[in-house]
Amino acid sequence: MGAFECVRKVYQTDGLRGFYRGMSASYAGISETVIHFVIYESIKQKLLEYKIASTMENDEESVKEASDFVGMMLAAATSKTCATSIAYPHEVVRTRLREEGTKYRSFFQTLSLVVQEEGYGSLYRGLTTHLVRQIPNTAIMMATYELVVYLLNG
């Protein structure tokens, strides 16, 4: 099925509303980003405090080193793992809402129906695969961001 055929089928089946299926669950996904950044900034601050304390002891000037960016990558990986583990059920709900011709109608209705029919464990189905894909991506992205900020600040 081509893209235009898919668009036509969605419109014929569900109308304009069909293009917005799972949007409420996508909005719930914002919580994952918030959690990720709060944890990341906290870890980053602790790493910075540790570095400042160690350079003060040695009377050295503080400069960015490769190990600092490795630390940022580990901070990003840790924070993303925590955030994703907490907020992952929204991914399951979003996927279910986007299924064609399903019994799932809204975010909370889908959430309760999945738990009722399959148990709480089903809200974390696919988490490992998701983490394997997301953690390296996030670590590289955040280290790249920190490097660009560092280079732009001179």
C-alpha positions in Angstrom: 0.0 0.0 0.0 1.4 3.4 -1.0 1.3 6.6 1.1 -1.6 8.1 -0.7 -3.6 4.9 -0.6 -2.9 4.7 3.2 -4.1 8.3 3.7 -7.3 7.5 1.6 -8.0 4.4 3.6 -7.5 6.1 7.0 -9.8 8.9 5.9 -12.5 6.5 4.6 -12.4 4.4 7.7 -12.1 7.0 10.5 -12.4 10.4 8.8 -10.2 13.3 9.9 -10.1 11.9 13.4 -8.2 8.9 12.2 -5.1 10.9 11.6 -4.9 11.9 15.2 -5.1 8.5 16.8 -2.7 8.1 19.7 -2.1 11.8 20.0 -3.2 11.9 23.7 -0.6 9.2 24.5 2.0 11.2 22.6 1.2 14.1 24.9 1.7 11.8 27.9 5.1 11.1 26.4 6.2 14.6 27.3 6.5 13.4 30.9 9.4 11.1 29.8 11.3 14.1 28.4 10.7 16.1 31.6 11.9 13.3 33.8 14.9 12.7 31.5 16.1 16.3 31.6 15.6 16.7 35.4 17.7 13.6 36.1 20.3 14.5 33.5 20.8 18.0 34.8 21.0 16.7 38.3 23.7 14.1 37.4 25.5 16.7 35.3 25.6 19.1 38.2 27.0 16.5 40.5 29.7 15.6 37.9 30.6 19.3 37.6 30.8 19.7 41.4 33.1 16.7 41.7 35.3 18.1 38.9 35.5 21.5 40.6 36.4 19.9 43.9 39.1 17.7 42.4 40.7 20.6 40.4 40.7 22.8 43.5 42.6 20.2 45.5 45.3 20.0 42.7 45.3 23.8 42.0 44.7 23.0 38.3 42.7 25.0 35.8 39.4 23.4 34.9 39.2 22.5 31.2 37.0 20.1 29.4 38.5 16.7 28.6 37.3 13.6 26.7 36.4 12.0 30.1 33.9 14.9 30.7 32.0 14.0 27.6 32.0 10.3 28.5 30.6 11.4 31.8 27.9 13.3 30.0 27.1 10.3 27.9 26.8 8.1 31.0 24.6 10.8 32.6 22.4 10.8 29.5 22.2 7.0 29.4 21.3 6.8 33.1 18.7 9.5 33.0 17.1 8.1 29.8 16.9 4.6 31.3 15.2 6.0 34.4 12.8 8.2 32.5 11.9 5.6 30.0 11.3 2.9 32.6 8.9 5.3 34.5 7.0 6.6 31.5 7.0 3.6 29.1 3.4 2.6 29.5 2.4 5.6 27.3 4.3 3.9 24.4 2.2 0.8 24.8 -1.0 2.8 25.0 0.0 4.9 21.9 0.7 1.8 19.9 -2.6 0.2 20.9 -4.5 3.4 20.0 -3.0 3.4 16.5 -4.1 -0.1 15.7 -6.6 -0.4 12.9 -10.2 -1.1 13.9 -9.5 -1.7 17.6 -11.6 -1.6 20.8 -9.3 1.1 22.1 -10.8 4.6 22.1 -9.0 6.9 24.6 -5.8 7.1 26.6 -7.2 6.1 30.0 -9.7 3.6 28.6 -6.9 1.9 26.7 -4.6 1.9 29.8 -7.3 0.3 32.0 -8.3 -2.2 29.3 -4.7 -3.4 28.7 -4.2 -3.8 32.5 -7.5 -5.5 32.9 -7.0 -8.0 30.0 -3.3 -8.6 30.1 -2.0 -7.5 33.6 0.4 -4.8 34.6 3.4 -6.5 33.0 1.9 -5.9 29.6 2.5 -2.1 30.1 6.3 -2.8 29.9 6.2 -5.2 26.9 8.9 -4.2 24.5 10.8 -2.0 27.0 14.1 -3.8 26.6 14.1 -3.3 22.8 13.1 0.3 23.2 16.0 0.9 25.7 18.5 -0.8 23.4 17.5 1.7 20.6 17.1 4.8 22.8 20.0 4.7 25.2 22.9 4.9 22.6 20.9 7.5 20.6 20.3 9.7 23.7 23.9 9.4 25.0 25.4 10.4 21.6 22.8 13.2 21.2 23.5 14.7 24.6 27.2 14.5 24.3 27.1 16.1 20.9 24.9 18.9 22.4 27.3 19.5 25.2 30.3 19.5 22.8 28.6 22.1 20.5 27.7 24.3 23.5 31.3 24.0 24.7 32.7 24.9 21.3 30.3 27.8 20.8 31.2 29.3 24.3 34.9 29.2 23.3 
